[in-house]
Amino acid sequence: MANILMFGDWGWLPRRTAVQRQRLESWLQSTARPVVIEIGAGTHVPTVRWFSETLGEPLIRINPTEPDIPGRGVSLPIGGLAALTGIHDALSRTSFFAD
């Protein structure tokens, strides 16, 4: 069952959202260095962008037409697949993540 709030959605379950938010807060507190990777969120429905920007964590925004970030982060003005492939390739070449 989905819990997606869009315009006038009468099936919205606020309790479910509150529980999920608590899980997110707990996870963020237990994670040493979280990074938000946002893919394709535009400005027409700004809730995803707002959420990513207000978490207070470093942000990688991947969007070929609207990549701008207010604050700290990395803007990648390319498509999602190309960006994720490039990130994967870069991480594979560095010893930073090696065991």
C-alpha positions in Angstrom: 0.0 0.0 0.0 1.4 3.4 -1.0 1.2 6.5 1.0 1.8 9.3 -1.5 0.5 12.7 -0.7 -0.3 14.7 -3.8 -3.0 17.2 -4.5 -6.1 16.4 -2.3 -5.3 12.7 -1.7 -8.0 11.5 0.7 -6.2 8.2 1.3 -3.3 9.8 3.1 -2.2 8.1 6.3 -0.5 10.7 8.5 0.5 8.1 11.2 2.4 6.1 8.6 4.3 9.2 7.6 5.1 10.0 11.3 6.5 6.5 11.8 8.6 6.7 8.7 10.0 10.1 9.7 11.0 8.7 13.1 12.8 5.8 11.3 14.6 8.4 9.1 15.6 10.5 12.1 17.0 7.4 14.0 18.9 6.3 10.9 20.4 9.7 10.4 21.6 9.8 14.0 23.2 6.4 13.6 25.0 7.1 10.3 28.4 8.6 10.4 28.5 10.5 7.1 25.2 10.4 5.2 24.9 12.0 1.7 21.7 12.7 -0.1 21.6 11.7 -3.8 18.6 13.3 -5.4 17.8 12.3 -9.0 15.5 14.1 -11.3 13.5 16.3 -8.8 12.4 19.4 -10.6 11.0 22.7 -9.4 7.4 22.2 -10.5 6.7 20.1 -7.4 9.4 21.3 -5.0 8.7 19.0 -2.0 11.5 16.5 -2.9 14.0 19.3 -3.4 12.9 21.0 -0.2 13.3 17.8 1.7 16.8 17.1 0.3 17.9 20.7 1.0 16.6 20.9 4.6 18.1 17.6 5.9 21.3 19.4 6.6 23.4 16.7 4.9 25.7 17.0 1.8 23.6 16.8 -1.3 24.3 15.5 -4.8 21.6 16.8 -7.1 21.3 15.0 -10.5 19.1 16.9 -12.9 19.9 17.7 -16.6 17.9 20.9 -16.6 17.6 22.1 -13.0 20.7 21.1 -11.1 21.2 24.2 -8.9 21.7 23.7 -5.1 21.4 26.4 -2.5 24.1 25.6 0.0 26.6 22.8 0.1 26.5 20.0 -2.4 27.3 19.0 -5.9 25.2 19.8 -8.9 25.4 17.3 -11.8 23.6 18.7 -14.9 23.3 15.2 -16.6 20.8 12.4 -16.6 20.5 9.9 -13.8 22.0 6.8 -15.4 25.0 8.7 -16.7 25.6 10.3 -13.3 25.2 7.1 -11.3 27.5 5.3 -13.7 30.1 8.0 -13.3 29.8 8.0 -9.5 30.2 4.2 -9.5 33.2 4.3 -11.8 34.9 7.0 -9.7 34.3 5.1 -6.4 35.6 1.9 -8.0 38.9 3.7 -8.9 39.6 5.1 -5.5 41.1 3.1 -2.6 39.0 5.2 -0.1 36.3 2.6 -0.1 38.5 -0.5 -0.4 38.7 -3.0 2.4 
